[in-house]
Amino acid sequence: MTNKGFALIEIIVGMFLLGIISSFTFATLSMSTRGFNKIGHRNEMNYIGEMVIEKLKTEDPYIKEVLEKVDTIGQSNYEDESFDNDKYTVTIFKDSGSEYLIEISVEIFHNYQEKEPIYVDFKATIPK
């Protein structure tokens, strides 16, 4: 007797093995996609932090108001139209200061709920 095809049990075992392999592949793919998203958010937050520090060095009236608030209270939130304020929270903290200079920290947080928050911290010295 010649066997011209596969038995039903061989097909079921093949499908089972294919399912196990694909579940591990999908889990790995999901973890790497999540990692790439975190890297993208962190790059965008680095850009925002550098932009905020450069704007703090300008003579803009809004910037002067923010720096005065940081100098008196110790911290201030920063909002700008150049980035999504719902997606990122930018907070400026006063580390120390002298008569002519103020040392600040700029922290950018990503506003989403996950186990570990994503944030970036910059330090700078700004003239008063």
PEMO-V939745 format. One record per helix or strand of 2 or more residues. SS is the DSSP state (2 for helix, 1 for strand). FROM is the first residue (numbers start at 0). TO is the last residue. If there is no record, write none. Layout:
SS&FROM&TO ; SS&FROM&TO
//
This chain:
2&7&55 ; 2&60&72 ; 1&74&77 ; 1&87&96 ; 1&100&109 ; 1&118&126
//
